[in-house]
Amino acid sequence: MPHPNDPTLRSFIPVDPASDFPIQNLPYGVFSTAAMPAPRVGVAIGDYVLDLWQLAQDCRIDMVEPGVFAAPSLNPFMALGPNVWSRTRARISELLRHDHAELRDNEKLRQRALVPMADVKLHLPIAVAGYTDFYSSREHATNVGVMFRGKDNALQPNWLHMPIAYNGRASTVVVSGTTVRRPRGQLKPPGAEVPGFGPCKRLDFELEMGVVVGKPSVMGEMLTEQQAEEMIFGFVILNDWSARDIQQWEYVPLGPFQAKVFATSISPWIVTREALEPFCVPGPVQDPVPLPYLRQTRPHNYDLQLDVALRAAGMNEAATICRTSFKYMYWSSVQQLVHHASSGCAMNIGDLLGSGTISGPEKDQRGSLLEISWNGTEPVELPGGIKRTFLEDGDSLVMRGWCQGDGFRVGFGEVEGTIVG
């Protein structure tokens, strides 16, 4: 049987070459319909969602109990482990192949199992056990450091030795399309003697990728590179909304708190690590060489294109304000996971690790408004004479990401959020 990543595979379902969801992808999500409002697990293929519960009920996916796919999250499926993940993806690929008659020629099953994407509601795909946000783009960390500490002191002394992170809130991770209410908090403008309390005035986005942990680790034990890699179920696009003025006042001495916990948006489709394997590339040269527990024997970065579009209130269409790539990340997702567990921290099924803001070396590759507007000193010029330094009420932000294959792309769909007052 051909490997699911085979670039020559074709589905019996027509898929546009520009679609994010060819047969080489098969990302997992959770969806519902008006006719069947209970959330369940599906896979995206072209303009359709393949209902895995229907297939399992019909004994077409016999390595998984049907009830696993009737769950409102992917956690029960992820708990079955990497061997089942791989076998299930291979079976789904087989059922969708253009030269395989089992589903293609079964009209009744097709009608039950293939649901038009336009008819579904997409839900948060996982029950988030814990959320950790990293700070692993050298370009981003350098830009922020230059702004606030000067060029000669841009990177803190520890940054090149370990992946820096803080623990966020799982309770406010939301799926694409969820509106984001402008946060409130303590603010201390320059020159003010004491802080006040009110709505954030410098609301920002952060373009990130999120790692979904599908396999747990044992408290008190470290992870090897291979163990960490096998624990990664897949990836989502992640927007770590940020209140810069709240953050500026609160972050000393313990780092971000209220400036980060009010909302984190993720895309509804989880692209599996296996689907991304053909797009693995080496990351930047790490100098100094990391300590032995963080050293990598193979590439773990991805040639994954990302863009951010902003539709300001009053605009009819969104305008692209950032184009960058996940390949620029200094610390890989595997290194982040290894470091997270290095103290003996137990990792759980459903843990979410944010990559940290993804910026590249060029100005149009900056993954936050803090960088794009250089802390508000260089407003972003948008169509119609509209300018932005930070996000205003009514603004909508869309992030997209994909890996480009030969005649197909393995994509994530999008993560969208609109700011409300």
C-alpha positions as CSV (number, residue, x, y, z in Angstrom):
1,M,0.0,0.0,0.0
2,P,1.4,3.5,-0.9
3,H,2.6,5.6,2.0
4,P,0.0,8.4,2.9
5,N,2.7,11.0,2.1
6,D,3.3,9.7,-1.4
7,P,3.1,12.8,-3.6
8,T,1.5,10.9,-6.5
9,L,-1.6,9.9,-4.5
10,R,-4.9,11.2,-5.7
11,S,-8.3,11.1,-4.0
12,F,-11.6,10.2,-5.7
13,I,-12.8,13.5,-4.3
14,P,-11.6,16.4,-6.5
15,V,-9.2,18.6,-4.6
16,D,-7.9,21.9,-6.0
17,P,-4.1,22.2,-6.0
18,A,-4.5,25.4,-3.9
19,S,-6.5,23.6,-1.3
20,D,-5.0,23.0,2.1
21,F,-6.5,19.6,2.4
22,P,-5.3,17.1,-0.2
23,I,-5.0,13.4,0.4
24,Q,-1.4,13.9,1.5
25,N,-2.6,15.9,4.5
26,L,-5.7,14.4,6.3
27,P,-5.7,16.7,9.3
28,Y,-7.9,15.9,12.3
29,G,-10.6,18.1,13.8
30,V,-13.9,18.1,15.7
31,F,-17.1,19.1,14.0
32,S,-20.9,19.0,14.2
33,T,-23.8,19.6,11.9
34,A,-27.3,20.9,12.3
35,A,-28.6,17.4,11.7
36,M,-26.2,15.9,14.2
37,P,-25.3,18.6,16.8
38,A,-23.1,16.3,19.0
39,P,-19.4,17.1,18.2
40,R,-17.4,14.2,16.7
41,V,-14.1,13.6,15.0
42,G,-13.4,14.1,11.3
43,V,-10.7,14.6,8.8
44,A,-10.5,17.3,6.2
45,I,-10.3,16.3,2.5
46,G,-10.8,19.0,-0.1
47,D,-14.1,20.8,0.5
48,Y,-15.4,18.0,2.7
49,V,-15.1,16.6,6.2
50,L,-14.9,12.8,6.4
51,D,-16.9,11.6,9.4
52,L,-14.7,9.0,11.1
53,W,-17.5,7.9,13.5
54,Q,-19.6,6.9,10.5
55,L,-16.7,4.9,9.0
56,A,-16.0,3.2,12.3
57,Q,-19.7,2.4,12.8
58,D,-19.6,0.7,9.4
59,C,-16.5,-1.3,10.5
60,R,-14.2,0.5,7.9
61,I,-11.7,1.6,10.6
62,D,-11.5,-1.4,12.8
63,M,-8.4,-0.5,14.8
64,V,-10.3,2.1,16.8
65,E,-13.6,1.7,18.8
66,P,-16.3,3.9,17.2
67,G,-16.9,5.7,20.5
68,V,-13.4,7.2,20.3
69,F,-14.5,9.2,17.2
70,A,-17.8,10.2,18.9
71,A,-15.9,12.1,21.5
72,P,-16.0,16.0,21.6
73,S,-12.2,16.1,21.5
74,L,-9.3,14.2,19.9
75,N,-7.8,13.3,23.4
76,P,-9.3,9.7,23.5
77,F,-7.9,9.0,20.0
78,M,-4.5,10.5,20.8
79,A,-4.3,8.4,24.0
80,L,-4.2,5.3,21.7
81,G,-0.6,6.2,20.8
82,P,1.6,6.7,17.7
83,N,1.2,3.3,16.2
84,V,-2.6,3.7,16.1
85,W,-2.2,7.3,14.8
86,S,-0.1,6.1,11.9
87,R,-2.3,3.0,11.1
88,T,-5.5,5.1,11.2
89,R,-4.0,7.7,8.8
90,A,-2.9,5.0,6.4
91,R,-6.4,3.4,6.5
92,I,-8.1,6.8,5.8
93,S,-5.7,7.4,3.0
94,E,-6.6,4.0,1.5
95,L,-10.3,4.7,1.7
96,L,-10.0,8.0,-0.1
97,R,-7.7,6.9,-2.9
98,H,-9.0,7.4,-6.4
99,D,-8.2,3.7,-7.3
100,H,-9.8,2.2,-4.2
101,A,-13.5,1.3,-4.6
102,E,-14.5,0.6,-1.0
103,L,-15.8,4.1,-0.2
104,R,-15.7,5.5,-3.7
105,D,-18.4,3.1,-5.0
106,N,-20.5,2.9,-1.8
107,E,-23.0,5.7,-2.4
108,K,-24.9,5.2,0.8
109,L,-21.8,5.3,3.0
110,R,-20.4,8.3,1.0
111,Q,-23.6,10.2,1.7
112,R,-23.3,9.6,5.4
113,A,-19.6,10.0,5.8
114,L,-18.7,12.9,3.5
115,V,-20.1,16.2,4.8
116,P,-19.6,19.4,2.9
117,M,-17.3,21.7,4.8
118,A,-19.8,24.5,4.3
119,D,-22.3,22.6,6.4
120,V,-20.2,22.0,9.5
121,K,-19.4,23.8,12.6
122,L,-15.8,23.4,13.7
123,H,-15.0,23.1,17.4
124,L,-11.8,23.3,19.6
125,P,-10.1,20.0,18.5
126,I,-8.6,19.1,21.9
127,A,-9.3,19.3,25.6
128,V,-6.3,21.5,26.5
129,A,-4.6,20.0,29.5
130,G,-2.0,22.7,29.9
131,Y,-0.6,25.6,27.8
132,T,3.0,26.7,27.6
133,D,4.2,29.6,25.4
134,F,7.8,29.7,24.3
135,Y,10.0,32.5,23.0
136,S,12.1,30.7,20.4
137,S,12.6,33.0,17.4
138,R,16.0,34.7,17.5
139,E,14.8,37.4,15.1
140,H,11.7,38.2,17.3
141,A,13.7,38.1,20.6
142,T,16.4,40.4,19.1
143,N,13.8,42.9,17.8
144,V,12.1,43.1,21.1
145,G,15.4,43.3,22.9
146,V,16.6,46.2,20.7
147,M,13.4,48.1,21.4
148,F,13.6,47.8,25.1
149,R,17.2,47.3,26.0
150,G,19.3,48.5,23.1
151,K,21.2,46.8,20.3
152,D,24.2,45.8,22.6
153,N,21.9,44.1,25.1
154,A,19.2,42.6,22.9
155,L,19.4,39.0,23.9
156,Q,19.4,38.0,27.6
157,P,22.4,35.9,28.6
158,N,20.3,32.7,28.9
159,W,18.5,32.9,25.6
160,L,21.1,31.0,23.4
161,H,21.4,28.2,26.0
162,M,17.8,27.0,26.5
163,P,14.3,27.5,25.1
164,I,12.7,30.3,27.2
165,A,9.0,30.0,28.1
166,Y,6.2,30.8,30.6
167,N,3.1,28.9,31.6
168,G,-0.2,30.3,30.1
169,R,-3.8,29.4,30.7
170,A,-5.5,26.4,29.1
171,S,-8.9,27.8,30.1
172,T,-8.8,30.6,27.5
173,V,-7.5,28.6,24.5
174,V,-10.3,29.0,21.9
175,V,-10.9,27.9,18.3
176,S,-10.7,30.0,15.2
177,G,-13.7,32.3,14.8
178,T,-14.2,33.1,18.5
179,T,-14.4,36.8,19.1
180,V,-11.8,38.3,21.5
181,R,-12.9,40.8,24.0
182,R,-10.4,43.6,24.6
183,P,-8.7,42.8,27.9
184,R,-8.6,45.1,30.9
185,G,-5.8,45.5,33.4
186,Q,-3.5,47.7,35.3
187,L,-1.8,50.3,33.0
188,K,0.9,52.8,33.9
189,P,1.6,55.2,31.0
190,P,5.0,56.8,30.8
191,G,5.2,59.7,33.2
192,A,2.4,58.5,35.4
193,E,3.2,58.2,39.1
194,V,0.7,55.4,39.8
195,P,-1.1,52.9,37.6
196,G,-4.8,52.9,36.7
197,F,-7.2,50.2,35.6
198,G,-8.9,50.1,32.2
199,P,-9.0,48.5,28.8
200,C,-5.8,47.7,27.0
201,K,-4.7,50.3,24.5
202,R,-1.9,48.4,22.8
203,L,-3.5,45.1,21.8
204,D,-1.3,42.9,19.6
205,F,-1.2,39.5,17.9
206,E,1.6,36.9,17.9
207,L,2.0,34.6,15.0
208,E,2.9,31.1,16.3
209,M,2.6,27.4,15.7
210,G,1.3,25.2,18.4
211,V,2.5,21.7,19.2
212,V,-0.2,19.2,20.4
213,V,1.1,16.6,22.8
214,G,-0.5,13.2,22.2
215,K,1.5,11.0,24.4
216,P,2.2,11.6,28.1
217,S,5.5,11.5,29.9
218,V,6.3,10.3,33.5
219,M,6.9,12.8,36.2
220,G,10.5,12.9,37.3
221,E,11.9,11.5,34.1
222,M,13.7,13.3,31.2
223,L,13.0,12.8,27.5
224,T,15.3,11.9,24.7
225,E,15.1,13.5,21.3
226,Q,13.3,10.5,19.9
227,Q,10.8,10.2,22.8
228,A,9.9,13.9,22.4
229,E,9.4,13.5,18.7
230,E,7.1,10.5,19.2
231,M,5.0,12.4,21.7
232,I,4.0,15.1,19.2
233,F,0.7,14.3,17.6
234,G,0.6,17.3,15.4
235,F,0.6,21.1,14.9
236,V,-1.9,24.0,14.8
237,I,-1.6,27.7,13.9
238,L,-1.7,29.7,17.1
239,N,-2.4,33.4,17.8
240,D,-1.2,34.3,21.2
241,W,-3.0,37.6,21.7
242,S,-1.0,40.1,23.8
243,A,-1.8,43.2,25.7
244,R,1.5,45.1,25.4
245,D,0.7,47.9,27.8
246,I,-0.5,45.6,30.5
247,Q,2.6,43.4,29.9
248,Q,5.0,46.4,30.2
249,W,3.9,47.2,33.7
250,E,3.5,43.7,35.1
251,Y,6.3,41.6,33.6
252,V,9.0,42.5,36.1
253,P,10.0,40.4,38.0
254,L,8.1,37.2,37.1
255,G,7.2,37.7,33.4
256,P,3.8,37.9,31.6
257,F,0.6,37.2,33.4
258,Q,-2.7,39.1,32.7
259,A,-1.3,40.4,29.4
260,K,-1.3,36.9,27.9
261,V,-4.0,34.9,29.7
262,F,-7.2,36.5,28.2
263,A,-7.2,34.6,24.9
264,T,-5.2,32.2,22.7
265,S,-6.7,31.2,19.3
266,I,-5.8,28.1,17.4
267,S,-6.8,26.7,14.1
268,P,-9.5,23.9,14.1
269,W,-7.4,21.4,12.1
270,I,-4.4,19.5,13.6
271,V,-1.9,18.6,10.9
272,T,-0.1,15.5,12.0
273,R,3.6,15.3,12.5
274,E,3.7,12.5,10.0
275,A,2.1,14.6,7.3
276,L,4.8,17.3,7.8
277,E,7.7,14.9,7.7
278,P,8.5,15.5,4.0
279,F,9.0,19.2,4.8
280,C,11.5,18.8,7.6
281,V,14.6,21.1,7.2
282,P,17.5,21.9,9.4
283,G,17.1,24.9,11.7
284,P,19.6,27.8,12.2
285,V,23.1,26.8,13.3
286,Q,23.1,26.9,17.1
287,D,26.1,28.7,18.6
288,P,27.1,28.0,21.3
289,V,26.4,24.3,20.9
290,P,23.5,23.4,23.3
291,L,24.1,21.3,26.3
292,P,24.0,17.5,25.6
293,Y,20.4,17.0,26.5
294,L,19.2,19.6,23.9
295,R,21.4,18.5,21.0
296,Q,19.6,17.2,17.9
297,T,20.8,14.4,15.6
298,R,18.4,15.2,12.8
299,P,16.3,18.2,11.5
300,H,13.1,19.2,13.3
301,N,12.3,22.5,11.7
302,Y,9.7,22.7,8.9
303,D,9.6,24.6,5.6
304,L,6.2,26.0,6.5
305,Q,5.0,29.2,4.9
306,L,2.9,31.6,7.1
307,D,1.1,34.8,6.5
308,V,-1.0,37.2,8.5
309,A,-3.8,39.4,7.0
310,L,-5.5,42.3,8.9
311,R,-9.0,43.6,8.0
312,A,-9.3,46.8,10.0
313,A,-12.7,48.0,10.9
314,G,-14.0,49.8,7.8
315,M,-12.1,47.7,5.3
316,N,-13.9,45.3,3.0
317,E,-11.0,42.9,2.5
318,A,-8.0,41.9,4.6
319,A,-4.5,43.1,3.7
320,T,-1.4,41.0,4.2
321,I,0.9,42.5,6.8
322,C,3.4,39.6,7.4
323,R,4.8,36.7,5.4
324,T,7.4,34.4,7.1
325,S,8.4,30.8,7.7
326,F,8.5,28.3,10.6
327,K,11.9,27.2,9.4
328,Y,13.5,30.3,11.0
329,M,12.9,29.1,14.6
330,Y,16.1,28.9,16.6
331,W,14.8,26.3,19.1
332,S,12.8,23.4,17.5
333,S,9.5,22.0,18.9
334,V,11.4,18.8,19.9
335,Q,13.9,20.9,21.8
336,Q,11.1,22.8,23.5
337,L,9.5,19.6,24.6
338,V,12.7,18.0,25.8
339,H,13.5,21.1,27.8
340,H,10.0,21.3,29.2
341,A,10.3,17.8,30.7
342,S,14.0,18.2,31.7
343,S,13.2,19.2,35.3
344,G,10.9,16.2,35.7
345,C,7.8,18.0,34.6
346,A,5.1,15.5,33.5
347,M,3.6,16.2,30.1
348,N,0.0,15.2,29.5
349,I,-2.2,14.3,26.6
350,G,-3.7,17.5,25.2
351,D,-0.8,19.8,26.3
352,L,-0.3,22.7,24.0
353,L,3.1,24.3,23.4
354,G,3.2,27.6,21.6
355,S,6.3,28.1,19.5
356,G,6.7,31.8,20.4
357,T,6.3,34.6,17.8
358,I,7.7,33.5,14.4
359,S,9.7,36.3,12.8
360,G,12.2,36.3,9.9
361,P,15.2,38.4,9.1
362,E,13.3,40.9,6.8
363,K,10.9,43.7,7.9
364,D,7.9,42.1,6.2
365,Q,8.6,38.8,8.1
366,R,7.9,40.3,11.6
367,G,5.3,38.2,13.4
368,S,3.7,40.9,15.7
369,L,2.5,44.4,15.5
370,L,5.0,45.4,18.2
371,E,7.7,44.6,15.7
372,I,5.9,45.7,12.5
373,S,5.1,49.1,13.9
374,W,8.3,49.2,15.9
375,N,6.5,49.7,19.2
376,G,4.1,52.1,17.6
377,T,6.6,54.5,16.0
378,E,6.0,53.3,12.4
379,P,2.3,52.9,11.7
380,V,1.2,50.1,9.3
381,E,-0.2,51.6,6.1
382,L,-3.4,49.8,5.0
383,P,-5.7,50.4,2.0
384,G,-8.0,53.4,2.1
385,G,-5.6,55.5,4.1
386,I,-6.1,53.4,7.3
387,K,-3.2,53.1,9.7
388,R,-2.6,50.8,12.6
389,T,0.0,50.6,15.3
390,F,-2.0,48.2,17.4
391,L,-5.4,46.5,17.1
392,E,-8.6,48.4,17.4
393,D,-12.1,47.2,18.1
394,G,-13.7,45.7,15.0
395,D,-10.3,44.6,13.6
396,S,-10.1,41.1,12.3
397,L,-6.9,39.1,12.0
398,V,-6.4,35.9,9.9
399,M,-3.4,33.6,10.0
400,R,-2.7,30.9,7.4
401,G,0.0,28.3,7.0
402,W,1.0,25.6,4.5
403,C,3.9,23.5,3.2
404,Q,4.1,23.5,-0.6
405,G,4.5,20.1,-2.3
406,D,4.7,19.2,-6.0
407,G,1.3,20.1,-7.2
408,F,-0.3,20.1,-3.7
409,R,0.0,21.9,-0.4
410,V,-0.3,20.5,3.2
411,G,-2.1,23.4,5.0
412,F,-3.8,24.3,8.2
413,G,-6.8,26.3,7.0
414,E,-6.9,29.5,9.1
415,V,-7.2,30.9,12.5
416,E,-9.3,34.1,12.7
417,G,-10.3,36.4,15.5
418,T,-12.1,39.7,15.7
419,I,-11.6,42.2,18.5
420,V,-14.7,43.5,20.3
421,G,-14.8,46.1,23.0
